């Protein structure tokens, strides 16, 4: 796919917020590659930055077996977190902003120093983390009916749309992220359970993967940025009127309210 074709696909995805979801890219564009997908994603990020939005972090997607089975993929992906993706917990989130919203619980890292791959190790990643927070990521798809393959979701900014962070920071040394269990509820009913070990064995491994993967593309994870390493259980659909909460052992809870 040449640069002009990549820009045209990026424009189709940008327009989908107003025009509605589009057909899967992997069935529309024969020969779509991993590099094409990330170039399409980056073209949209550049358009958002040109409009005044700023990057506040990154997310890793498709890290748990549950999510990979649900979407029929076998590799993680990454996307960008923009400044207007962040919502305060318990405050109303307009459901109309999204096309096909779903929620998933994650442990968010906040970095105290930058990480620049390739070559980042587990110890490098641990030393770069300031603290962790409970988080709910609101994922969305501009692909019809969530019929996505790996390249579809990469081009679609890893299906990232918004997030809500809890307000109680926990030092990394005070929690074993692999064993930190989580319960997600929707309107008071349990909708999913999991633990940090579902995320590539540990969310730290996801952070290492991200730093090295984006580093190979010339991207640095900056100090102060938020990193979402991946969901601990399968995502669930959400709509106006829903209240979603996630409680993590040793980390705390976070709530998102959709109106």
N, C-alpha and C positions, 0 to 999 in steps of 0.2 A: 504494500500500500504506500503510495507516495504522500508527500507532506500535504498536498492540496486535499487529497481524499481524507486524510486524518482530520484536517480542519473541518471538512464538511460533516464528518461523523460527530465531532465535538459540538458543532452548531446544532445538530439534530438533538443531541442529548440536552444541551442548554435550553432548547425550545420546548423540550418535553415537560418542563415545569408548568408551562402555560398550555401546551397543546395536548398533553396526555402521554402515557407510556408508548414506546415504540416497539417494533418487532425485535427479537433477539439479533444482536449484531453478528453472532457466529453463524446464523443461518442466512443473513442478508449479504454479508461480505465474505466471499470465498477467500480462503487463505489468510484470514486475520491472524496476526502473530502476537506474541507476548509484547514485543517492542511496540507494535502498532497500538495495543491496548493502553500501555503506559503513556505513549505519546498523546493519545486522545485524551486521557485523563489530564495530562499536564497542560494541554491546550485550554482546557476548561479552567484549571487553576489560574493560568495566566490571564484569562478573561475576567475572572472574579477579582484578581489582584488589580487589574487595570481599572475596575469599577470601584476600587477603594477598600475591598475586603482584605484581611490579612490572615496568614497562616498562624495558628496557635498550637499546632501539634500534628500528630499522625495517628492512624489506627491500623491495626493488623486484623484482618478478617480471615474466616475459614480456618481457624486454628484447632478447633475441637472436632473430634470424630463425629459428634452429633451434627454439627453444622455441615461438615463435609458430606456426610451421608444425606442430609436433607437436601443439599443443592447438587449432589452428584459430582463433586470435585475432590481432588486429592492434595492440593497445594494451597498454602496461604497466599494472601495478597495484601496490599497496603493502599491506604488513601490518605487524604489530607483533612485536617480539622480546621475549619475557618472560624473567624471570630464570632460570626453570627450563628454558629451551631450551638453555642453554649446557652443553656437555660438554667435558671435557679430552681432548686428543688421546691416542691409544693406550690410553685407559682404556675399559673395557667400556660399551657403550651397549645397554640392553635393547631388543631388537627388538619385544618385546611391547607397548611403549608406543605403537607406531604401528599404523595400519590398513593402509596401502598405501605403505610407505616407499620413497622414491627419493632419490638423492644427486646433487648437482651442485656443481662447483667455482666459487668466486667469489673476488674480491679484496675483503676487508673494509676499510672505512674506520673509523678511530677518530677522533672529533671532539675538538678541543681548545677549541673555542668553539661556541656555539650558532649555528644557521642558522634564520632566520625569513623565510619567503616571504609573499606573492609578491614578485617583484622581485630574487630571488637570481640573481647572475651566475656565470659560470665562475670569475672571479677571487675572488668571495666564497667560493665552494665550496672552491677550492684553499687559500685562507688559513685556512679553518676546519678543515682536516684535520691531525691530529697525525701519524699514520703509517698505513701499510697493513699488513695481515696476510693470509697465505694462509688460505682458509677452505673448508670443506665445509658446504653447507646440506643438511639432511635435510628434504625436503618430504614432505607427506602430504596425502591428500585424504579428506574425510569424505563425498565424493560417490562413488557406486558406480562402480567400474571407471574412475575418472579421466575420466568422461564430462562434462567441464566446459566451460562457456563463460566469458567474461570475468566476468559477474556472479556465477557460481557460485564461482569462485576468490576473488573479492574478498570475498564474504560469508564464505568459509572462511579468513579471515585470510591471504589470498594463498597458501594451501596451505603456510604456514610451520609447522614443527613442532619443529625443533631445529637446532643448528649446532655445529661444532667449529672452533676457531681455532688457527692455528699460533702458535708462541711467539716468533718472531723479527720484531720490528718493522722496517719499512723506511720511511725518510722519503720523502715523495712526490717530492721533487726528484731522488731517486736512481734512479727507474724511469720508463720511458715506458709507461704503462698500456695505451695503444692497441696496442703491439707486444709486450707481455708474453705470451709463449706459455704454454700450460698443457697438461699431460697428466694425465688421470685414469685410474687403474687400479683394477680390482676383482680381488682375489685374485691380483695380479701381472700380470694381462692388461690390455692397453690397452682402455679402455672409451669413451674420448672425448678429443678434442683441440680446442683453440680458442685464442683470444687475446682480450685486453681489448677490442679494437676491435669484437668481436661484440656488445658491450653498448652499444647506442645510439651506436656510433662511438667511445665512450670511457666507462669507468665514471664519470668526472667528470660527463659529461652526464647520467647517471642520477641522480647526487647532486643536481644542479641541478633536474632534473625533480621529484624527490621533495620537496626543500625547498619548491618553489613550489606543488606539488600539495597537500601537507599544510598548508602555510601558508594556503592559501585556505580550509581547513577549521578554522583556528584552532589548528593543531598546530605546535609548535616542535621542531626537532631539537636535542636538548640536548648540551652539552659532556660528553664521556665516553661518549656512546652509540656503539654499533656500528651501522654502516650496511652492509647487503649490497646492492650495486648491481645484481646480476643475474648469471645463469650465463653462462659463456663457451662452454659446449657443452650438448648435450641431457642431460637427467637420465637416470639408469639405476636400475632396481629394485635394492633391497638387502634382505637378510634375515639372520637369525641365522647366524653362522659366516662372514660376509663381512668382509673388510678392504678399505677404500676409501682410496686415497691420491690426492692431487693435488699436482703439482709445478709451480711457476710460475717462469719465467725471471726472475732478478733479485730474487725475493721469498722463495723458499723453498718448503717443503713442509708438508703437514698430513695426518694419518692418522686415520681413524675406524674403530673395531673394534666390530662388532655381535655380541651374544651372545644 
